[in-house]
Amino acid sequence: MNKYKYIFGPVPSRRMGLSLGVSPIPKGHCNYSCVYCQLGRTTSMTNEIKNFYDSKEIVNEVKDYLRNGFNFDVLTLVGEGEPLLYSNIDDLISELKKITKKPIALITNGALLSDKNIREKIKDIDILLPSLDSYNQEMLRKINRPYGKIIFEDSVLGLEKFSKNFDGQIWIEIMLIKNINDDKNSILEFKKILEKIKYDKVYINVPVRPPAEEWVQIPDEENINFAVNELDGISMESLASEGFYSEEIDDLEAIISIIKRHPMNQFEIKSFLIERKNEKPQEILDKLDIDEKIIKIDYKGYKNYRIK
């Protein structure tokens, strides 16, 4: 089985079923360093749009994957940083649409939607999933910790403009953090912003995986419910998720291929191994525990694994 550099999964998405990830950005390259990020603090803060990889190489990997006939529900441009930093994203989208009829989704923090050229480049995607964790510049600094030149109002206005001329769907995700943006006044501020955007769904998320900053906490259930009701949103915690998947034959390598981009806890790993008919999942966990390249984090009573 070929080892892929740019694609991973499919991984379970509570919103989209099995998502085959496409990563056009090197690890850690982002214009945000969100306090809740499950990949940890951003290691390469940048707002420079670059041609990080040859789009033909990325497309060729997807072609190879498709030839093997593996199942997935959606092709997702996501990666380990901010995908809108990839300068050839328009060519990538165009070529991917030629080889698959599956919907193409783009997960973004939305910061670069302020750029008209960027909005034009992504107009042919099927689903846009932008984050909206803040409602003003002060909150943006607290939660998303943006690259210095990013202005909240410009990014939101860009999302508003894009939404008015976009034929696909927009699924907005709001990450609520206890005592930061989960109070009733904050939710009402989000509501004001959403009234200006043409969107299809709003997902209310909470930091269930180990965040970049230890102080980040899950809001009280009362506040989550208020947000869901007031914003007519969908609670991410109420959605079912399919099992993890990897094309790797070796069980250990399969887990490593997943946790490079999608952290797993020990229960998810055990379930994954049992599904693959592995009769000794603890042996795999023991190997993960002693591997120095893997970060182990105890969080809310369970151990999480991700690659350094």
C-alpha positions in Angstrom: 0.0 0.0 0.0 1.3 3.4 -0.9 2.1 5.9 1.8 0.6 9.3 1.2 2.2 12.7 1.9 -0.8 14.9 1.3 -3.9 12.9 2.0 -5.0 11.1 5.1 -7.9 9.1 6.5 -10.7 8.8 5.9 -11.4 10.1 9.5 -14.8 10.3 11.1 -16.5 13.7 10.9 -19.5 14.3 13.0 -20.8 16.6 10.3 -19.8 14.9 7.1 -19.5 11.1 7.6 -16.1 9.7 6.4 -13.9 12.6 5.4 -10.8 12.0 3.2 -8.5 14.8 4.2 -6.3 16.7 1.8 -3.5 18.8 3.3 -1.9 21.5 1.1 -0.1 23.2 4.0 3.0 22.1 6.0 2.4 21.2 9.6 2.0 24.2 11.9 1.7 26.9 9.3 -1.3 29.0 10.3 -2.3 32.7 10.8 -4.1 31.8 14.0 -2.9 30.1 17.2 -6.2 29.2 18.8 -6.2 28.5 22.5 -8.3 25.4 21.9 -6.4 23.9 19.0 -6.1 20.1 19.3 -2.8 20.2 17.4 -1.2 22.5 20.1 0.2 26.0 19.6 1.0 27.2 16.1 4.7 26.6 15.4 5.0 28.7 12.2 2.8 31.8 12.5 2.4 33.3 9.1 0.0 35.1 6.9 2.0 34.7 3.7 0.2 33.0 0.9 2.6 30.5 -0.8 2.8 27.6 -3.2 3.9 25.2 -0.5 3.4 22.1 -2.7 2.9 21.1 -6.3 -0.8 20.8 -6.8 -0.2 18.0 -9.4 1.5 15.9 -6.7 -1.5 16.3 -4.4 -4.0 15.4 -7.2 -1.9 12.4 -8.2 -2.1 11.0 -4.6 -5.9 11.4 -4.7 -6.0 9.6 -8.0 -4.0 6.8 -6.6 -6.3 6.5 -3.6 -9.4 6.5 -5.8 -7.9 3.7 -7.9 -7.9 1.5 -4.8 -11.6 2.0 -4.3 -11.7 3.0 -0.7 -14.9 4.4 0.6 -15.4 8.0 1.8 -18.2 10.6 1.8 -16.5 13.9 1.3 -13.1 15.2 0.2 -12.0 17.8 2.7 -9.3 20.5 2.3 -8.1 20.9 5.8 -4.5 20.0 6.7 -2.4 20.9 9.7 -2.6 24.6 9.2 -4.8 27.2 7.4 -5.5 25.9 3.9 -6.3 29.3 2.5 -2.5 30.1 2.8 -2.0 27.7 -0.2 -1.7 29.9 -3.3 -2.7 27.2 -5.8 -5.9 26.3 -4.0 -8.0 27.3 -7.0 -6.0 24.9 -9.3 -6.2 22.1 -6.7 -10.0 22.5 -6.4 -10.4 22.5 -10.2 -8.4 19.4 -10.7 -10.0 17.5 -7.8 -13.4 18.2 -9.3 -12.3 16.5 -12.5 -11.5 13.2 -10.8 -14.3 12.8 -8.2 -18.0 13.5 -7.9 -17.8 13.5 -4.2 -18.4 16.9 -2.5 -15.4 19.0 -1.8 -15.3 20.8 1.5 -13.0 23.4 2.9 -12.4 23.9 6.6 -10.9 27.4 7.3 -10.5 29.9 10.2 -11.9 32.4 7.7 -9.2 35.1 8.3 -8.3 35.4 4.6 -11.9 35.6 3.4 -11.2 39.4 3.6 -9.2 39.0 0.4 -11.4 39.2 -2.8 -8.9 37.1 -4.7 -9.1 34.3 -2.1 -12.9 34.4 -2.2 -12.8 34.0 -6.0 -10.4 31.1 -5.8 -12.6 29.0 -3.6 -16.0 29.8 -5.2 -16.3 26.3 -6.8 -16.1 24.3 -3.6 -19.3 22.5 -2.4 -19.1 23.2 1.3 -17.4 25.9 3.3 -16.8 25.3 7.0 -15.6 28.6 8.5 -14.9 29.1 12.2 -16.5 32.0 14.0 -15.3 31.9 17.6 -15.1 35.6 18.2 -17.4 38.6 17.7 -14.9 41.5 17.9 -11.2 42.2 17.8 -10.6 41.8 21.5 -12.2 38.4 21.5 -10.2 37.4 18.5 -7.0 38.1 20.3 -8.2 36.2 23.4 -9.3 33.0 21.6 -7.7 32.9 18.1 -4.5 34.9 18.7 -4.2 36.0 15.1 -1.2 37.0 13.1 -0.7 40.7 13.8 -2.2 42.2 10.6 -5.5 40.4 10.7 -8.6 42.5 11.5 -11.7 40.8 12.7 -14.2 43.1 11.0 -12.5 42.6 7.6 -12.6 38.8 7.9 -16.3 38.7 8.9 -17.2 41.2 6.1 -15.4 38.9 3.7 -17.4 35.9 4.9 -20.6 38.0 4.5 -19.7 39.0 0.9 -18.7 35.4 0.0 -21.9 34.0 1.4 -24.1 36.3 -0.8 -22.6 35.0 -4.0 -21.9 31.4 -3.2 -23.8 28.5 -4.7 -22.7 25.9 -2.3 -23.4 25.4 1.4 -21.9 27.3 4.4 -21.6 25.5 7.7 -20.4 27.8 10.4 -18.7 26.5 13.5 -18.6 28.4 16.8 -16.3 27.0 19.5 -17.5 28.0 22.9 -15.0 28.3 25.8 -16.1 28.6 29.4 -16.0 32.1 30.9 -14.7 33.5 27.6 -17.4 33.6 24.9 -20.2 31.4 26.3 -22.2 33.9 28.3 -25.6 35.1 27.1 -24.3 38.5 26.0 -21.7 36.8 23.8 -24.2 34.5 22.2 -26.4 37.5 21.4 -23.4 39.2 19.8 -22.9 36.1 17.6 -26.5 36.3 16.7 -26.1 39.8 15.4 -23.2 38.7 13.1 -25.0 35.7 11.8 -28.0 37.8 10.8 -25.8 39.4 8.1 -24.4 36.1 6.7 -26.2 33.7 4.3 -25.5 30.3 5.7 -27.0 26.8 6.0 -26.0 25.5 9.4 -24.4 26.6 12.6 -22.6 24.1 14.7 -21.9 24.7 18.4 -18.7 23.0 19.4 -16.8 22.7 22.7 -13.2 21.8 23.4 -13.5 18.1 24.1 -10.0 17.2 23.0 -6.8 18.4 24.7 -6.5 22.1 23.9 -3.3 24.1 23.2 -3.8 25.9 26.6 -4.6 24.0 29.8 -6.9 26.7 31.1 -9.4 26.1 28.3 -12.6 24.5 29.7 -15.9 23.2 28.4 -18.9 25.6 29.1 -21.7 24.6 31.4 -24.5 22.7 29.8 -26.9 25.6 30.4 -24.8 27.9 28.3 -24.4 25.4 25.5 -28.1 24.8 25.4 -28.8 28.6 25.3 -26.4 29.0 22.4 -28.0 26.1 20.5 -31.5 27.5 21.0 -30.7 31.1 20.5 -28.6 30.6 17.3 -30.8 27.7 16.0 -27.6 25.7 16.1 -26.6 22.1 16.1 -24.6 20.7 19.1 -21.5 18.9 17.9 -21.8 16.6 20.9 -25.2 15.4 19.8 -23.9 14.1 16.5 -22.9 10.4 15.9 -19.5 9.6 14.4 -18.4 6.7 12.3 -15.3 4.7 13.2 -11.8 5.7 12.3 -10.2 4.3 9.1 -6.7 3.9 7.7 -5.5 2.3 4.5 -2.4 1.1 6.3 -2.3 -2.7 6.8 -0.1 -2.7 9.9 -2.2 -1.7 12.9 0.5 0.4 14.6 1.2 2.3 11.4 -2.5 2.7 10.8 -2.9 4.5 14.2 0.2 6.6 13.5 -1.2 7.7 10.1 -4.3 8.9 11.8 -2.8 10.7 14.8 -0.5 12.7 12.6 -3.5 15.0 12.0 -6.3 13.7 14.1 -5.6 13.0 17.8 -7.2 9.8 19.3 -7.8 8.8 22.9 -7.1 5.3 24.2 -10.8 4.2 23.9 -11.0 5.3 20.3 -7.7 3.4 19.6 -9.0 0.2 21.2 -12.3 0.4 19.3 -10.4 1.0 16.1 -8.2 -2.0 16.7 -11.1 -4.3 17.7 -12.8 -3.3 14.5 -9.7 -4.4 12.7 -9.8 -7.8 14.5 -6.7 -7.0 16.6 -6.9 -9.3 19.6 -4.2 -7.5 21.6 -4.9 -3.7 21.5 -3.1 -3.1 24.8 0.2 -4.2 23.1 -0.3 -1.4 20.5 -1.1 1.1 23.3 2.1 0.1 25.1 4.1 0.7 22.0 2.6 4.2 21.6 3.3 4.9 25.3 7.1 4.4 24.8 7.4 6.1 21.4 9.2 9.4 22.0 7.8 10.9 18.7 4.2 10.6 20.1 2.8 13.1 22.6 0.7 11.6 25.4 -1.8 13.9 27.1 -4.0 13.0 30.0 -7.3 14.9 29.6 -10.5 14.6 31.5 -9.8 11.0 32.6 -8.5 9.6 29.4 -5.2 9.6 27.5 -4.8 11.2 24.1 -2.2 10.6 21.5 -0.8 12.8 18.8 2.4 13.2 16.8 4.9 15.9 17.9 
